[in-house]
Amino acid sequence: MKKTITYPLFLSVLILFSFLSCEDDLEQEIIENNVASKTSIVKIANGNSDLKNKLNAATAGTIIKIKDIGKYTGDFEISKNGTASNPIIIEAESGRPEFKDALFIISGNHIILKGMDFNNSTVEIFGNNNRVTRNEWRNGKEGGNGSRLDDACHVSGSKNKGQNNRIDHNYLHDWKRRGFRIIDVKNSVKNNRIDHNYIKNLVNSSYSNSGEALQAGTDASHAKYSTNTIFEYNLIENFSNDSEVISLKSSGNIFRYNTVKNATSGSISCRAGNNQEIRGNTLRNVQFIRTYGEDHLIIANYLDNCQIKIMSGPIYEIEHFNNSQYKACPGVSKNVTIVKNKAQQSGTKMRIGADYIVGNCSLNNNIKTKNIKVYQNTNFNIQKEAHGESIVYLNSYSGNIGTHVELSPADVGLNAPEDSDEDDNDETENEDTNNSDCTGELSEFQIWKTKSFNSQTDNFSASCNVTITGNSVKGAITLADGNPTTWSENACIIKFTNQVISVYNETSYTDIGTFDDGDSFDIKFEVNVPSKTYNVYIDNALKASNLKFRNQAPTETQINHWGLFNNIQNEGLCIKNRSISGNSNENDSVFNEENGQVVFEAEDYFQKNQREDDVNWQIKNSISGAVGEYVETTNNASLNNSSWENACELTYKINFSTTGNYKIWFRGYSINGGSNSAYGKIDGTSEKTIGTSTNNSWQWKAASGTINVNSSGVKTFRIRRREAGFKIDRIVITKNGNNPNSLNN
């Protein structure tokens, strides 16, 4: 784990009237907004009845402090509502008050429950925007609590309830029933987060499908509901409570950066539903990762004594959605992508098309898996079994990959620090939300969205336009070496929070401006990688200079990723028009026009800029007939033709001494009609499309018409992608309209 920042969550009432510092205001909205004008403190001194009365009388801003005086038993419910700025807080006055054989129900909104000891007891969350944190659960057993004990804590709810809740930093141990769950998902339960919990010793030798540590959805009939649950940074040790450690039985869930150890009879199971993401986990002595259903991503996991099984099944997942008689039948795996996973043991099995053994499903045939895509997995023996077909071995993967995380007990549970580098939200992000006015590559409202660019190792600038949606925005634009998934992985940060713009300088933030809903700014980072410093410009005005890289990134030798952080539902930042201008591996030559003509090699560009594109230009030499090297963009048939505004770019500096009309010629190469054109343009003129008409050979081709150079001096000539895969060897810009065949060598 990366170094964390330690600070207590609630020091005293005084802290409740203070703003928290650093990233805390980004990631803990409920906590930071306890600058409440309505705060009132009540203490529980007389046991069960006193607690029930105080819960019934609570209002927004009430802090209920419970004494550790014997056991609290029976049923308790808090149905009152706090607000984001004035939550109702239920916490220990001293020690860790014990609830024995109890049921604690949170049916209101904006409530924080923390610091309790739940002995054979259950917490139920039915409201929205609640948090259950720093509690202990123990001694949960079958038949306990009057047979009401089905789990430690779960989120449920009627229509529009059970949303945006968080269960975090708890310690669950010595437990024989289920752990933390999302249930009743058909009633719009979604967008919850379960994180930083320590789950240990869930052991039951007589389990019967009722002891999962984590669960989203309770049966296959929930497959069609997108719950968008995030399970992250949880540590699970010593598990033999069920055949599934985690069971995903709804759609759209993310299981990332968790560590599971010693669960040799348990699996990480995409049991029903589509669009699950299993990312960056460390799994040691776990039976397998298993998928049913469609459109899953298994990426960057580390597996030590753990297999991957892509299952066949008797039906397609859509049949779960439309026919209740198939409730118990698993859907065949389809469109599963498996990328950059690493196994500790060479020859670890990745079984494509493993048989589902038909049990209580009335169907008795298996459908073969379809379109299983694999890329750069290490130490796996990929086996296509009897019901596996359509394995696609990818040549590249354009999405973000990252790496795995391995947690220790110090990183999670009751005493772990509030890690501002990982606790990136309180009200969990809604990945279904789109901003219809924002079509930039980094426009989705989710915790971390990133985009790579060519590595910069010297001085460079990174520019973009950012548009603000909402006054309550909590977001940031960052630059990093590698794909950032936590704050500490970023070097340069501009933060937008509560209408204030600030920048990060080594260890803390400095305010540099304000913003309102609808504002749009042109942002520029000027970065000096060797000195680990940067300047920030807003609308061409210098706002901060000589800022130091974030202190967790003092050894960065390159920068190669944009990062966007958003965590407020329906509000956020939209980045457009990204550009990188740098000197790394780029040519500072100026080409001179002489006698109405200039000739230069395509690979001798001044600067390269990926801009908004999904691919970039590369220097290659693999096709014979070129004059030395040439440039091309990655050939990708799935990419649409790019517009001039969004395409990746090469620039060249040309010193013109002769004015007048010029013709642009490319010596190009294409492999088919979908990879045979690019754009060219000189300052002050409109872009021209230039393309070859013959495939699989080098060919000179001119743009239609001419361009007018109406003044002498240095001009910038730009090439941008139109179709992916087009290759350019050299360029001629000439007042003579003749074909330059004589310039082939």
C-alpha positions in Angstrom: 0.0 0.0 0.0 1.1 3.5 -0.6 1.9 5.9 2.3 -1.3 7.3 3.8 -2.2 10.4 5.6 -3.3 9.8 9.2 -5.9 11.9 10.9 -8.9 11.0 13.2 -12.3 11.2 11.7 -14.0 13.0 14.6 -11.7 14.5 17.2 -14.3 16.5 19.1 -17.3 18.8 18.5 -14.8 21.5 17.8 -13.6 19.6 14.7 -17.1 19.5 13.5 -16.9 23.3 13.1 -13.7 23.2 11.1 -13.0 22.4 7.5 -10.8 19.4 7.0 -7.7 19.9 4.9 -6.0 18.4 1.8 -8.1 15.9 -0.2 -10.5 15.4 2.7 -12.8 18.0 1.3 -12.9 16.1 -2.0 -13.6 12.7 -0.6 -15.6 13.0 2.6 -18.6 15.2 1.8 -20.6 14.1 4.8 -17.6 14.5 7.1 -16.3 17.8 5.8 -19.7 19.5 5.9 -20.1 19.0 9.7 -19.6 22.7 10.1 -23.2 22.5 11.1 -25.1 25.4 12.6 -27.7 23.0 13.9 -25.4 20.6 15.8 -26.7 19.4 19.1 -25.3 16.6 21.3 -27.4 14.2 23.3 -26.0 11.4 25.5 -27.4 8.0 26.2 -27.2 7.0 29.9 -30.1 4.8 30.6 -29.9 1.9 28.1 -32.4 0.7 25.5 -35.4 2.9 26.1 -33.3 6.0 26.3 -31.5 5.2 23.1 -34.8 4.6 21.3 -36.3 7.9 22.5 -33.2 9.8 21.4 -33.3 8.2 18.0 -37.0 9.1 17.6 -36.3 12.7 18.6 -33.2 13.3 16.4 -33.1 16.1 13.9 -30.6 17.2 11.3 -27.3 17.9 13.1 -28.0 15.8 16.1 -25.0 13.9 17.5 -26.1 10.9 19.7 -23.3 9.7 22.0 -23.8 6.2 23.4 -22.1 5.1 26.6 -20.4 1.7 26.9 -22.7 0.6 29.8 -23.7 -3.0 29.4 -25.5 -4.5 26.4 -28.1 -2.9 24.1 -30.6 -5.5 23.0 -33.7 -5.6 20.8 -34.7 -3.6 17.8 -33.5 0.0 17.1 -34.5 2.3 14.2 -33.4 5.7 13.1 -36.0 7.0 10.6 -35.2 10.7 10.9 -33.3 12.6 8.2 -30.1 14.6 8.4 -28.7 16.5 5.5 -25.4 16.5 3.7 -24.2 19.5 5.8 -26.0 18.4 9.0 -26.0 14.6 9.2 -27.3 12.7 12.2 -24.3 11.1 13.9 -24.6 8.1 16.2 -21.2 7.3 17.8 -19.6 6.0 21.0 -19.1 8.4 23.9 -16.6 6.0 25.3 -15.3 2.5 24.6 -17.3 0.5 22.0 -20.9 0.0 23.1 -22.1 -3.5 22.6 -25.3 -4.5 20.7 -26.1 -8.1 21.6 -28.7 -10.1 19.5 -29.9 -6.7 18.2 -31.3 -5.3 14.9 -30.3 -1.7 14.1 -32.3 -0.2 11.2 -31.3 3.0 9.3 -34.3 4.0 7.3 -33.6 7.8 7.2 -31.1 9.7 5.1 -27.7 11.3 5.8 -27.0 9.2 9.0 -23.5 8.1 10.2 -23.3 5.1 12.5 -19.8 4.5 13.9 -17.8 2.9 16.7 -20.2 0.1 17.8 -19.7 -3.6 18.7 -22.3 -5.8 17.0 -22.3 -9.1 18.8 -24.5 -11.5 16.8 -26.4 -8.5 15.5 -27.4 -7.0 12.2 -27.5 -3.5 10.7 -30.0 -2.8 7.9 -29.7 0.3 5.7 -32.9 1.4 3.8 -32.2 5.1 3.3 -29.9 7.1 1.1 -26.5 8.8 1.7 -25.8 6.9 4.9 -22.5 5.7 6.3 -21.7 2.8 8.5 -18.1 3.0 9.6 -15.5 1.8 12.2 -17.8 -0.8 13.7 -17.0 -4.4 14.8 -19.1 -7.5 14.1 -18.5 -10.8 15.8 -20.0 -14.1 16.8 -22.6 -14.2 14.0 -24.0 -17.7 13.9 -26.6 -19.7 12.2 -30.0 -19.4 13.9 -28.6 -16.5 15.9 -30.6 -13.4 16.8 -33.9 -15.2 16.8 -33.1 -16.6 13.3 -33.2 -13.1 11.9 -29.4 -13.0 11.4 -28.8 -13.4 7.7 -25.8 -11.0 7.4 -23.7 -8.4 9.2 -25.0 -5.4 7.3 -27.0 -5.0 4.1 -28.4 -2.2 1.9 -32.0 -2.6 0.8 -34.9 -0.2 0.0 -38.1 0.5 -1.6 -38.4 2.7 -4.7 -35.6 5.3 -4.9 -34.2 4.2 -1.6 -31.0 2.2 -0.7 -28.8 4.5 -2.8 -25.4 6.2 -2.3 -24.6 4.5 1.0 -21.2 3.5 2.2 -20.0 0.7 4.5 -16.3 1.2 5.3 -13.5 0.6 7.7 -15.3 -2.1 9.7 -13.9 -5.3 11.3 -16.0 -8.4 10.7 -14.6 -11.6 12.2 -15.5 -15.0 13.6 -18.8 -15.1 11.7 -20.8 -17.9 10.2 -23.3 -16.0 8.1 -23.0 -13.5 5.2 -21.0 -10.4 5.5 -21.8 -7.1 3.7 -24.5 -7.2 1.0 -26.6 -5.3 -1.5 -30.1 -6.9 -1.7 -33.6 -6.2 -3.0 -31.9 -4.6 -6.1 -35.1 -4.6 -8.2 -36.3 -1.7 -6.0 -33.7 0.6 -7.5 -31.0 0.0 -4.9 -27.8 1.2 -6.5 -24.6 3.3 -6.3 -23.4 2.0 -3.0 -19.8 1.6 -1.9 -18.2 -1.1 0.4 -14.6 -0.4 1.1 -11.6 -0.7 3.5 -13.2 -3.4 5.6 -11.3 -6.2 7.3 -13.1 -9.5 7.0 -11.5 -12.4 8.8 -12.3 -15.9 9.9 -15.6 -16.5 8.2 -15.5 -20.2 8.8 -18.4 -22.6 8.7 -17.8 -26.3 8.0 -21.5 -26.9 7.4 -22.3 -24.0 5.1 -25.1 -24.3 2.6 -24.9 -21.3 0.2 -25.5 -18.7 2.8 -22.1 -17.3 3.8 -20.7 -15.0 1.1 -18.4 -12.3 2.4 -19.6 -9.7 -0.1 -22.7 -9.8 -2.3 -24.6 -7.6 -4.8 -27.9 -9.2 -5.8 -29.3 -12.3 -4.2 -30.4 -14.5 -7.1 -30.2 -14.7 -10.9 -33.5 -12.8 -11.2 -31.6 -9.7 -10.3 -29.3 -10.0 -13.3 -31.1 -7.3 -15.3 -30.7 -4.7 -12.6 -27.6 -2.4 -12.6 -26.7 -1.9 -9.0 -23.3 -0.2 -9.7 -21.8 -1.3 -6.4 -18.1 -0.6 -5.8 -16.3 -3.1 -3.7 -12.7 -1.8 -3.2 -9.8 -2.0 -0.8 -11.3 -4.7 1.3 -9.1 -7.4 2.9 -10.6 -10.9 3.4 -8.6 -13.6 5.2 -9.3 -17.2 6.1 -12.6 -17.9 4.4 -14.5 -21.2 4.2 -18.0 -20.0 4.7 -19.4 -20.6 1.2 -18.4 -21.6 -2.2 -18.3 -17.9 -3.2 -16.3 -15.3 -1.4 -17.9 -12.6 -3.4 -21.1 -13.2 -5.4 -22.2 -10.7 -8.1 -25.8 -11.4 -9.1 -26.7 -8.1 -10.6 -25.1 -6.0 -13.3 -22.6 -3.1 -13.5 -20.6 -3.9 -10.4 -16.9 -3.2 -9.7 -14.6 -5.4 -7.6 -11.2 -3.7 -7.5 -8.0 -3.4 -5.5 -9.1 -6.0 -2.9 -7.0 -8.7 -1.3 -8.3 -12.2 -0.6 -6.2 -14.8 1.2 -6.8 -18.4 2.1 -10.2 -19.1 0.6 -9.3 -22.4 -1.1 -12.9 -23.5 -1.5 -14.2 -20.0 -2.4 -14.4 -18.1 -5.7 -14.7 -14.5 -7.0 -17.9 -15.2 -8.9 -19.7 -13.1 -11.6 -22.7 -15.4 -10.9 -25.4 -13.5 -12.8 -25.7 -10.2 -14.6 -23.5 -8.3 -17.1 -20.8 -5.7 -17.2 -18.8 -6.7 -14.1 -15.3 -5.4 -13.7 -12.7 -7.4 -11.7 -9.6 -5.2 -11.5 -6.3 -5.0 -9.7 -7.0 -7.5 -6.9 -4.5 -9.8 -5.2 -5.9 -13.3 -4.8 -3.8 -15.8 -2.8 -5.0 -19.4 -2.3 -8.4 -18.7 -3.8 -10.2 -21.3 -5.8 -10.8 -19.2 -9.0 -12.3 -16.2 -10.7 -15.4 -17.4 -12.4 -17.7 -15.7 -14.9 -21.2 -16.3 -16.2 -23.0 -13.6 -18.3 -21.8 -11.0 -20.7 -19.4 -8.1 -21.2 -17.1 -8.6 -18.2 -13.6 -7.2 -17.8 -11.0 -9.1 -15.8 -7.9 -7.0 -15.7 -4.5 -6.5 -13.9 -5.2 -9.1 -11.1 -2.4 -11.0 -9.4 -3.3 -14.7 -8.8 -1.3 -16.9 -6.5 -2.7 -20.4 -6.6 -5.9 -19.3 -8.2 -7.4 -20.1 -11.7 -9.7 -18.3 -14.1 -12.8 -20.1 -15.3 -15.0 -18.6 -18.1 -18.1 -20.7 -17.9 -20.5 -22.2 -20.4 -24.1 -22.3 -19.5 -27.5 -23.6 -20.5 -29.0 -20.2 -21.5 -28.1 -16.7 -22.6 -28.2 -14.0 -20.0 -31.1 -12.2 -21.7 -33.3 -15.2 -20.8 -32.9 -14.3 -17.2 -34.4 -11.0 -18.0 -37.5 -12.3 -19.8 -38.4 -15.7 -18.3 -38.6 -16.3 -14.6 -38.5 -20.1 -15.1 -34.7 -19.7 -15.7 -34.1 -18.0 -12.4 -31.7 -20.7 -11.3 -29.9 -21.1 -14.6 -26.6 -19.4 -15.2 -26.0 -17.5 -18.5 -23.2 -18.6 -20.8 -20.1 -16.3 -20.8 -20.0 -14.0 -23.8 -17.8 -10.9 -24.7 -15.4 -11.3 -21.7 -12.1 -9.4 -21.9 -9.1 -10.8 -19.9 -6.2 -8.4 -19.9 -2.8 -8.3 -18.1 -3.5 -10.7 -15.3 -0.4 -12.4 -13.8 -0.3 -15.8 -12.2 2.4 -16.7 -9.7 2.6 -20.3 -10.9 3.6 -21.0 -14.4 0.9 -23.0 -16.2 -2.0 -21.7 -14.1 -5.2 -22.7 -15.9 -7.4 -20.3 -17.7 -10.3 -22.5 -18.7 -12.4 -21.1 -21.5 -15.8 -22.9 -21.9 -15.7 -24.8 -18.6 -18.8 -26.8 -18.2 -21.7 -25.8 -15.9 -23.0 -28.9 -14.2 -26.7 -28.6 -14.5 -28.2 -28.9 -11.0 -31.5 -27.4 -10.2 -31.8 -25.9 -13.7 -34.3 -27.8 -15.8 -32.3 -27.4 -19.0 -29.7 -30.0 -19.7 -27.5 -28.6 -22.4 -24.5 -26.2 -22.4 -24.1 -23.3 -24.9 -20.6 -22.5 -26.0 -18.8 -19.4 -24.8 -18.5 -16.6 -27.4 -16.0 -13.8 -28.1 -13.6 -14.3 -25.2 -10.7 -11.8 -25.7 -7.3 -12.2 -24.1 -4.2 -10.0 -24.0 -0.8 -10.3 -22.4 -1.7 -12.5 -19.5 1.4 -14.0 -17.8 2.0 -17.6 -16.7 -1.4 -18.9 -17.8 -2.2 -22.1 -19.7 -5.2 -21.0 -21.8 -7.4 -24.0 -22.4 -10.3 -24.0 -24.8 -12.6 -26.7 -23.4 -15.5 -28.6 -24.9 -17.9 -25.7 -24.6 -15.4 -22.9 -25.5 -15.1 -21.2 -28.8 -14.2 -17.8 -30.3 -11.1 -17.0 -28.4 -9.7 -13.7 -29.7 -6.0 -13.0 -29.0 -5.7 -9.2 -29.0 -2.7 -7.4 -30.5 -3.3 -4.4 -28.3 -5.6 -3.1 -25.6 -6.5 0.6 -25.6 -8.1 0.9 -22.2 -6.5 1.8 -18.9 -4.8 -1.1 -17.2 -3.0 -0.1 -14.0 -1.6 -2.7 -11.6 -2.8 -4.8 -8.6 -2.9 -3.7 -4.9 -2.0 -6.0 -2.0 -3.4 -4.9 1.4 -2.3 -5.7 4.9 -4.4 -5.4 8.1 -2.9 -2.0 8.8 -4.5 -0.7 5.6 -8.1 -1.6 6.5 -10.6 -1.9 9.4 -11.1 -0.1 12.6 -7.7 1.5 13.1 -6.7 2.2 9.5 -6.1 5.8 8.7 -8.6 7.8 6.8 -6.6 7.6 3.6 -7.4 10.6 1.5 -5.6 9.0 -1.4 -8.1 6.2 -1.7 -11.4 7.3 0.0 -12.3 9.2 -3.0 -16.0 9.7 -2.4 -18.7 9.6 0.2 -21.8 9.5 -1.9 -20.7 6.9 -4.4 -20.5 8.0 -8.0 -23.3 7.3 -10.4 -21.7 5.9 -13.6 -25.1 5.9 -15.4 -25.1 9.7 -15.3 -24.1 11.6 -18.5 -23.7 15.2 -19.3 -25.4 15.6 -22.6 -23.6 18.9 -23.2 -20.2 17.3 -22.7 -18.8 15.1 -25.4 -15.1 15.2 -24.4 -13.2 11.9 -23.9 -13.0 12.6 -20.2 -16.6 13.6 -19.6 -18.1 10.6 -17.7 -19.0 11.2 -14.1 -16.9 8.6 -12.3 -14.2 8.6 -9.7 -11.1 8.3 -11.9 -11.1 8.6 -15.7 -7.8 8.7 -17.4 -6.2 9.1 -20.9 -2.7 8.4 -21.9 -0.3 10.4 -24.1 3.3 10.0 -25.3 5.7 10.0 -22.3 7.3 13.4 -21.7 10.7 13.5 -20.0 11.7 17.1 -20.3 9.8 20.5 -20.5 6.3 20.2 -21.9 2.9 21.8 -21.7 -0.5 20.1 -21.3 -3.5 22.2 -22.2 -7.3 21.6 -22.2 -10.6 23.3 -21.8 -12.7 22.5 -18.7 -16.4 23.2 -18.3 -18.1 23.3 -14.9 -21.5 21.7 -14.3 -22.9 22.7 -10.9 -21.7 24.8 -7.9 -21.1 21.8 -5.7 -18.5 20.3 -8.0 -15.8 18.2 -6.3 -13.3 17.3 -8.9 -9.7 17.7 -10.2 -7.6 17.6 -13.4 -4.3 15.9 -12.9 -1.1 14.7 -14.7 0.7 11.5 -13.8 3.2 8.8 -14.7 1.0 5.8 -15.4 -2.7 5.4 -15.0 -3.8 7.2 -11.8 -6.3 5.4 -9.6 -5.5 7.2 -6.3 -4.5 10.7 -5.4 -0.9 9.7 -4.5 -0.2 8.5 -8.1 -0.5 12.1 -9.5 2.3 14.6 -9.9 0.3 17.8 -10.8 -3.2 18.6 -9.6 -5.7 21.4 -10.2 -8.7 21.0 -7.9 -12.2 22.4 -8.2 -14.1 22.2 -4.9 -17.0 24.2 -3.5 -16.5 27.0 -6.0 -12.7 27.3 -5.2 -9.9 26.5 -7.7 -6.7 25.3 -6.0 -3.4 23.7 -7.0 -1.2 21.2 -5.2 2.3 22.2 -4.1 4.3 19.2 -2.8 2.3 18.6 0.4 -0.8 21.0 0.4 -3.2 23.0 -1.7 -3.0 26.7 -2.6 -6.2 28.6 -3.7 -5.8 30.4 -7.0 -9.4 31.4 -8.0 -13.1 30.7 -7.9 -15.7 29.2 -10.3 -19.5 29.1 -10.8 -21.8 26.7 -12.5 -21.4 26.9 -16.3 -17.9 28.5 -16.2 -15.4 27.4 -18.9 -11.7 27.8 -18.5 -8.6 27.2 -20.7 -6.2 25.3 -18.5 -2.5 24.9 -19.1 0.2 23.0 -17.1 3.8 24.0 -17.9 5.8 21.1 -16.6 9.5 20.7 -16.0 9.9 16.9 -15.4 13.7 17.0 -14.5 13.1 19.6 -11.8 9.8 18.1 -10.7 8.0 21.5 -10.9 5.1 23.0 -12.8 3.3 26.2 -13.5 -0.5 26.7 -13.9 -2.2 29.1 -16.3 -5.9 29.8 -16.5 -7.2 31.6 -19.5 -3.6 32.5 -20.5 -2.9 34.1 -17.1 -0.2 32.7 -14.9 -1.9 31.7 -11.6 0.8 29.7 -9.8 4.5 29.1 -10.6 7.3 26.8 -9.4 4.9 24.3 -7.8 6.5 21.1 -6.7 5.2 17.7 -7.7 3.0 16.0 -5.1 5.3 14.6 -2.4 4.3 11.0 -3.2 5.7 11.4 -6.7 9.2 12.9 -6.1 11.0 10.3 -8.3 8.9 10.7 -11.5 11.1 10.7 -14.6 8.2 10.9 -17.1 4.6 12.1 -17.3 2.2 10.3 -19.7 -1.4 10.4 -18.4 -4.2 12.9 -17.9 -6.5 12.2 -14.9 -10.0 13.5 -14.2 -11.6 13.1 -10.8 -15.4 13.6 -10.4 -17.5 12.5 -7.5 -20.7 14.4 -7.2 -23.7 12.9 -8.9 -25.1 15.0 -11.7 -22.3 17.5 -11.4 -18.7 17.6 -12.5 -15.9 18.6 -14.8 -15.8 18.1 -18.5 -12.4 18.1 -20.3 -12.2 18.9 -24.0 -9.5 19.8 -26.5 -6.6 18.1 -24.6 -3.2 18.7 -26.2 0.4 18.0 -25.3 3.3 20.1 -26.6 6.7 18.8 -25.7 10.3 18.3 -26.7 10.7 14.6 -26.0 12.2 12.8 -29.0 11.1 15.6 -31.2 12.9 17.6 -33.9 13.6 21.3 -33.5 14.6 21.8 -37.2 13.1 24.4 -39.4 12.9 23.4 -43.1 13.7 26.1 -45.6 11.7 26.6 -48.8 14.0 27.2 -51.8 12.9 28.1 -55.3 9.3 27.5 -54.5 9.7 24.0 -53.0 10.4 22.3 -49.7 11.0 18.5 -49.2 11.2 16.8 -45.8 10.9 13.4 -44.2 7.6 12.7 -42.3 9.5 11.3 -39.3 11.4 14.6 -38.9 8.4 16.3 -37.2 8.8 19.3 -34.8 6.2 18.1 -32.3 3.7 15.2 -31.9 0.3 15.7 -30.2 -2.3 13.0 -29.5 -5.0 15.6 -28.8 -8.5 14.0 -28.5 -7.6 10.9 -30.6 -7.6 7.3 -29.5 -4.3 6.6 -31.4 -1.1 8.6 -32.1 1.5 8.8 -34.8 4.5 6.4 -34.6 7.8 6.1 -36.4 8.2 2.8 -38.2 10.6 1.1 -40.7 9.0 -2.3 -41.3 7.7 -1.7 -44.9 10.3 -1.7 -47.6 10.5 1.0 -50.2 10.4 3.9 -47.8 13.2 6.5 -47.8 14.5 5.5 -44.4 11.7 5.5 -41.8 8.1 6.7 -42.0 5.2 7.6 -39.8 1.8 5.9 -39.3 -1.1 5.7 -36.9 -2.1 2.3 -35.5 -4.3 0.4 -37.9 -7.6 -0.1 -36.1 -10.6 -0.9 -38.2 -12.9 -0.1 -35.3 -11.9 3.5 -35.3 -14.1 5.9 -37.3 -12.6 8.5 -39.6 -11.4 11.3 -37.4 -12.4 14.9 -37.9 -9.7 17.6 -38.2 -10.7 19.0 -34.7 -10.1 15.8 -32.8 -7.3 13.9 -34.7 -3.7 13.2 -33.5 -1.2 15.6 -35.1 2.4 16.1 -36.3 3.8 19.6 -36.8 6.6 20.9 -38.9 8.3 24.3 -39.0 8.8 25.7 -42.6 10.5 29.0 -43.4 8.9 30.4 -46.6 10.8 33.0 -48.6 8.5 32.8 -51.6 4.8 33.6 -51.4 2.1 32.3 -53.7 0.1 29.1 -54.3 1.5 25.8 -53.3 0.5 22.2 -53.8 0.9 19.6 -51.0 2.1 16.1 -51.9 2.3 13.0 -49.6 4.3 9.8 -50.4 1.8 7.4 -48.8 1.1 3.7 -48.3 -2.2 2.0 -47.4 -3.3 -1.6 -46.9 -7.0 -1.0 -47.9 -9.5 1.7 -48.7 -10.1 2.3 -45.0 -6.6 3.4 -44.2 -5.6 5.6 -47.1 -5.9 9.2 -46.2 -4.8 12.0 -43.9 -5.2 15.8 -43.5 -2.6 18.5 -44.2 -2.7 22.2 -43.4 -0.5 25.3 -43.3 -1.2 28.2 -40.9 -3.9 30.5 -42.2 -5.4 28.0 -44.7 -8.1 25.3 -44.6 -7.2 21.7 -44.2 -6.8 19.4 -47.2 -7.5 15.7 -47.5 -4.7 13.7 -49.1 -5.1 10.0 -49.9 -3.6 7.2 -52.0 -5.6 5.2 -54.6 -3.4 2.1 -54.8 -3.0 -0.3 -51.9 0.2 -2.1 -50.7 2.6 0.2 -52.5 4.2 3.6 -51.9 2.5 6.3 -54.0 2.7 10.1 -54.4 -0.6 11.8 -54.1 -1.5 15.5 -54.0 -4.3 17.3 -52.2 -6.9 18.8 -54.5 -6.4 22.5 -55.3 -3.7 24.6 -53.8 -2.9 26.6 -50.6 -1.9 30.2 -50.5 1.1 31.3 -48.6 0.6 35.1 -48.5 3.5 36.1 -46.4 7.1 35.1 -45.9 8.5 33.7 -42.6 8.2 30.6 -40.5 4.9 28.8 -40.8 3.6 25.6 -39.1 2.5 22.8 -41.3 0.2 20.2 -39.7 -0.6 16.6 -40.5 -3.5 15.0 -38.7 -5.0 11.5 -38.9 -8.1 10.9 -41.0 -8.1 7.1 -41.3 -6.1 4.8 -39.0 -3.2 2.9 -40.5 -2.2 5.4 -43.2 1.6 5.6 -43.6 3.5 8.7 -44.8 7.1 8.6 -45.9 7.9 12.1 -47.0 6.1 15.4 -47.9 6.7 17.9 -50.7 5.1 21.4 -50.7 5.8 23.0 -54.1 4.7 25.7 -56.5 5.4 23.3 -59.3 2.4 21.0 -59.7 4.3 18.1 -61.2 4.3 14.6 -59.6 7.6 14.4 -57.5 8.4 10.8 -58.5 12.1 11.7 -58.7 12.1 12.2 -54.9 11.5 8.5 -54.1 15.0 8.1 -52.6 
